[in-house]
Amino acid sequence: MTHRIILFRGMNTGGVRAPVGEQRKMAEAMGLKNPRTLAASGNLVVESGKAAAALEADIEAAMDKTFGLKVAAMVRTPEQWEKLIAGNPFPAEAAAHPAKVIAMVMKEGVKPGGLEAVQALARDGERVEAVGDVLYFWFPNGQGESEIFRKATPRMLGMGTGRNWNTVLKLAEMAGAV
């Protein structure tokens, strides 16, 4: 068994809610060990021997059955999470302003042309880079003021879910990836 970091897309937004205590109970009922949540925004760390793709499918089905929610799940190992942290093209920005650096974990990679399309939306010092299956965003004025945040959609980029750098580091700690 090894740790798995599970990220749910769109949790705690637009009426998509699943109480964290109930998420932990659901994970235990699935046979996942030591389930822990971080905030109410779709972050779950478990221990499992299942492959990522199988766990993604199982957890998505369980979320639908348990909560009536059709949410996408992205599963990563601690090793993949370490690679995500090491790949950050904005390390100085993340150190100084971790809430303004976002790592978007993609379910199946970035759609062709997606990176260029979202880079074209960048304004006022915003930057976007892709490293492997992760998009990294630097929002010097915060996400709320960004055209990228408002216009970058799964249709443009592919399915993914973003976490600010504070959350990335907390999840790494929870999964033993640091």
One Martini backbone bead per residue (centre of mass of N, CA, C, O) as a GRO file, in nm:
protein
  178
    1MET     BB    1   0.098   0.035   0.019
    2THR     BB    2   0.004   0.368  -0.080
    3HIS     BB    3  -0.016   0.676  -0.136
    4ARG     BB    4  -0.298   0.894  -0.224
    5ILE     BB    5  -0.389   1.161  -0.429
    6ILE     BB    6  -0.708   1.323  -0.422
    7LEU     BB    7  -0.877   1.509  -0.678
    8PHE     BB    8  -1.149   1.721  -0.699
    9ARG     BB    9  -1.365   1.863  -0.918
   10GLY     BB   10  -1.558   2.134  -0.805
   11MET     BB   11  -1.547   2.158  -0.510
   12ASN     BB   12  -1.729   2.392  -0.338
   13THR     BB   13  -1.892   2.461  -0.607
   14GLY     BB   14  -2.193   2.521  -0.730
   15GLY     BB   15  -2.318   2.303  -0.506
   16VAL     BB   16  -2.066   2.116  -0.465
   17ARG     BB   17  -2.119   1.876  -0.203
   18ALA     BB   18  -1.906   1.701   0.050
   19PRO     BB   19  -1.858   1.592   0.337
   20VAL     BB   20  -1.563   1.509   0.477
   21GLY     BB   21  -1.659   1.283   0.667
   22GLU     BB   22  -1.807   1.127   0.437
   23GLN     BB   23  -1.561   1.080   0.260
   24ARG     BB   24  -1.411   0.903   0.462
   25LYS     BB   25  -1.629   0.684   0.486
   26MET     BB   26  -1.628   0.607   0.190
   27ALA     BB   27  -1.332   0.519   0.175
   28GLU     BB   28  -1.355   0.295   0.386
   29ALA     BB   29  -1.581   0.134   0.232
   30MET     BB   30  -1.361   0.085  -0.011
   31GLY     BB   31  -1.077   0.009   0.154
   32LEU     BB   32  -0.945   0.258   0.243
   33LYS     BB   33  -0.672   0.398   0.404
   34ASN     BB   34  -0.632   0.664   0.596
   35PRO     BB   35  -0.838   0.897   0.563
   36ARG     BB   36  -0.777   1.238   0.442
   37THR     BB   37  -0.848   1.580   0.472
   38LEU     BB   38  -0.845   1.904   0.289
   39ALA     BB   39  -1.061   2.071   0.341
   40ALA     BB   40  -1.359   2.151   0.119
   41SER     BB   41  -1.197   2.112  -0.192
   42GLY     BB   42  -1.108   1.812  -0.283
   43ASN     BB   43  -0.915   1.656  -0.055
   44LEU     BB   44  -0.754   1.328  -0.064
   45VAL     BB   45  -0.592   1.095   0.157
   46VAL     BB   46  -0.458   0.767   0.093
   47GLU     BB   47  -0.444   0.411   0.117
   48SER     BB   48  -0.322   0.213  -0.170
   49GLY     BB   49  -0.292  -0.054  -0.430
   50LYS     BB   50  -0.412   0.095  -0.651
   51ALA     BB   51  -0.442   0.209  -0.941
   52ALA     BB   52  -0.516   0.510  -1.056
   53ALA     BB   53  -0.739   0.446  -1.267
   54ALA     BB   54  -0.907   0.262  -1.081
   55LEU     BB   55  -0.948   0.469  -0.853
   56GLU     BB   56  -1.088   0.685  -1.013
   57ALA     BB   57  -1.334   0.518  -1.096
   58ASP     BB   58  -1.424   0.433  -0.809
   59ILE     BB   59  -1.453   0.721  -0.681
   60GLU     BB   60  -1.656   0.834  -0.881
   61ALA     BB   61  -1.875   0.622  -0.824
   62ALA     BB   62  -1.896   0.679  -0.517
   63MET     BB   63  -1.982   0.976  -0.540
   64ASP     BB   64  -2.242   0.916  -0.689
   65LYS     BB   65  -2.370   0.714  -0.488
   66THR     BB   66  -2.339   0.886  -0.218
   67PHE     BB   67  -2.398   1.209  -0.347
   68GLY     BB   68  -2.475   1.259  -0.656
   69LEU     BB   69  -2.179   1.301  -0.790
   70LYS     BB   70  -2.021   1.425  -1.092
   71VAL     BB   71  -1.683   1.377  -1.050
   72ALA     BB   72  -1.362   1.444  -1.100
   73ALA     BB   73  -1.065   1.240  -1.066
   74MET     BB   74  -0.732   1.282  -0.934
   75VAL     BB   75  -0.448   1.063  -0.922
   76ARG     BB   76  -0.161   1.058  -0.696
   77THR     BB   77   0.155   1.012  -0.616
   78PRO     BB   78   0.420   1.106  -0.437
   79GLU     BB   79   0.610   1.109  -0.682
   80GLN     BB   80   0.434   1.291  -0.859
   81TRP     BB   81   0.428   1.527  -0.655
   82GLU     BB   82   0.729   1.584  -0.652
   83LYS     BB   83   0.739   1.653  -0.954
   84LEU     BB   84   0.546   1.890  -0.939
   85ILE     BB   85   0.722   2.060  -0.751
   86ALA     BB   86   0.989   2.055  -0.923
   87GLY     BB   87   0.834   2.179  -1.194
   88ASN     BB   88   0.813   2.459  -1.101
   89PRO     BB   89   0.845   2.770  -1.284
   90PHE     BB   90   0.763   2.946  -0.991
   91PRO     BB   91   0.944   2.954  -0.718
   92ALA     BB   92   0.960   3.251  -0.621
   93GLU     BB   93   0.656   3.305  -0.620
   94ALA     BB   94   0.579   3.071  -0.426
   95ALA     BB   95   0.745   3.175  -0.184
   96ALA     BB   96   0.605   3.468  -0.170
   97HIS     BB   97   0.304   3.367  -0.327
   98PRO     BB   98   0.129   3.083  -0.292
   99ALA     BB   99  -0.174   3.181  -0.368
  100LYS     BB  100  -0.066   3.270  -0.683
  101VAL     BB  101  -0.002   2.965  -0.726
  102ILE     BB  102  -0.099   2.723  -0.976
  103ALA     BB  103  -0.188   2.377  -0.989
  104MET     BB  104  -0.290   2.189  -1.275
  105VAL     BB  105  -0.439   1.885  -1.282
  106MET     BB  106  -0.447   1.651  -1.533
  107LYS     BB  107  -0.612   1.382  -1.654
  108GLU     BB  108  -0.507   1.395  -1.995
  109GLY     BB  109  -0.394   1.647  -2.038
  110VAL     BB  110  -0.335   1.882  -2.271
  111LYS     BB  111  -0.477   2.021  -2.512
  112PRO     BB  112  -0.443   2.100  -2.815
  113GLY     BB  113  -0.375   2.449  -2.787
  114GLY     BB  114  -0.433   2.526  -2.484
  115LEU     BB  115  -0.186   2.680  -2.391
  116GLU     BB  116  -0.197   2.906  -2.603
  117ALA     BB  117  -0.483   3.006  -2.535
  118VAL     BB  118  -0.420   3.084  -2.234
  119GLN     BB  119  -0.177   3.270  -2.287
  120ALA     BB  120  -0.351   3.485  -2.449
  121LEU     BB  121  -0.502   3.579  -2.168
  122ALA     BB  122  -0.269   3.713  -2.055
  123ARG     BB  123  -0.211   3.957  -1.788
  124ASP     BB  124  -0.029   4.147  -1.589
  125GLY     BB  125   0.208   3.906  -1.557
  126GLU     BB  126   0.094   3.661  -1.644
  127ARG     BB  127   0.145   3.297  -1.622
  128VAL     BB  128   0.194   3.000  -1.839
  129GLU     BB  129   0.276   2.650  -1.778
  130ALA     BB  130   0.397   2.337  -1.901
  131VAL     BB  131   0.444   2.021  -1.709
  132GLY     BB  132   0.337   1.784  -1.842
  133ASP     BB  133   0.027   1.730  -1.651
  134VAL     BB  134   0.090   2.043  -1.578
  135LEU     BB  135  -0.043   2.353  -1.485
  136TYR     BB  136   0.102   2.676  -1.446
  137PHE     BB  137   0.019   2.960  -1.238
  138TRP     BB  138   0.055   3.323  -1.248
  139PHE     BB  139  -0.113   3.557  -1.013
  140PRO     BB  140  -0.031   3.868  -0.914
  141ASN     BB  141  -0.362   3.961  -0.872
  142GLY     BB  142  -0.508   3.714  -0.882
  143GLN     BB  143  -0.773   3.524  -0.992
  144GLY     BB  144  -1.031   3.716  -0.980
  145GLU     BB  145  -0.886   3.920  -1.215
  146SER     BB  146  -0.887   3.691  -1.434
  147GLU     BB  147  -0.933   3.577  -1.753
  148ILE     BB  148  -0.841   3.294  -1.718
  149PHE     BB  149  -1.032   3.209  -1.487
  150ARG     BB  150  -1.297   3.273  -1.664
  151LYS     BB  151  -1.208   3.117  -1.963
  152ALA     BB  152  -1.083   2.859  -1.867
  153THR     BB  153  -1.166   2.544  -2.000
  154PRO     BB  154  -1.210   2.218  -2.071
  155ARG     BB  155  -1.244   2.275  -2.375
  156MET     BB  156  -0.957   2.409  -2.392
  157LEU     BB  157  -0.768   2.209  -2.188
  158GLY     BB  158  -0.919   2.014  -2.018
  159MET     BB  159  -0.922   1.806  -1.752
  160GLY     BB  160  -0.908   1.980  -1.433
  161THR     BB  161  -0.730   2.079  -1.121
  162GLY     BB  162  -0.677   2.333  -0.881
  163ARG     BB  163  -0.392   2.442  -0.673
  164ASN     BB  164  -0.244   2.594  -0.446
  165TRP     BB  165   0.066   2.600  -0.302
  166ASN     BB  166  -0.023   2.544  -0.018
  167THR     BB  167  -0.179   2.282  -0.086
  168VAL     BB  168   0.045   2.126  -0.220
  169LEU     BB  169   0.225   2.111   0.040
  170LYS     BB  170   0.019   1.978   0.230
  171LEU     BB  171  -0.021   1.720   0.061
  172ALA     BB  172   0.270   1.628   0.071
  173GLU     BB  173   0.281   1.589   0.375
  174MET     BB  174   0.043   1.384   0.400
  175ALA     BB  175   0.199   1.180   0.177
  176GLY     BB  176   0.517   1.190   0.204
  177ALA     BB  177   0.654   1.400  -0.038
  178VAL     BB  178   0.893   1.555   0.164
   0.00000   0.00000   0.00000
